[in-house]
């Protein structure tokens, strides 16, 4: 699966490195910027999914950067600041921040807030319908069609199929599939084999020689849409997602910051 691109704009080198380490351990990429000038250069090249912004930086006005990011509508913004008054928090949120965390803070709380923001991004950008030619998946109604016929999947089978499609052809272990498809489950990872067997019977042309859900020896399983109709393997996404992809980004300019 593609990694979430985050950026940390933090003046404290120790804290910046610590935040970056925790984000990377969670599977996110983490671009580190020591000041607003570096951030301006980075953001003009690429917009992060999530920006961790130190509101106490002194080489310009961090809230001006926050306002610009908010206007682009491509990044979630988490402000970090030693300023903890209600006035300061409201000011940050009105500048466009999606969340505000006062220093000092614990890493568990920081990561919980990051994950909450990432969930909001995923919900907003999630496709409504996946079309892989012969296989069509309605994510709203949670219904599946294979070669024109509706397929009766259990909730567990639907979740498993969805997780496999989101791996973009990469193999997933049984433990990964179990954790992603049913996070609250306490089943043995080998339970996945039973569900895969049942799923294959419903969406494979020949379940005895599966080509859509492939077994990867010593790893687990992978989804291979190319075998049904590669030319139609582009998911139909919501209009909000399509708009985000074509939106033009205005160059980042600050009046209060030197070039």
Secondary structure, DSSP 8 states (H G I E B T S, - for coil): ----EEEEE-S-HHHHHHHHHHHHHTT-EEEEESSHHHHHHHHHH---SEEEEETT-SSS-HHHHHHHHHHHT--EEEEEES--SHHHHHHHHHTT-SEEEESS--HHHHHHHHHHHHHHHHHHH--SEEEETTEEEETTTTEEEETTEEE---HHHHHHHHHHHHTTT--EEHHHHHHHH-TT----TTHHHHHHHHHHHHH-SSGGG-SSEEEETTTEEEE-THHHHGGG---B--HHHHHHHH--------SSS--
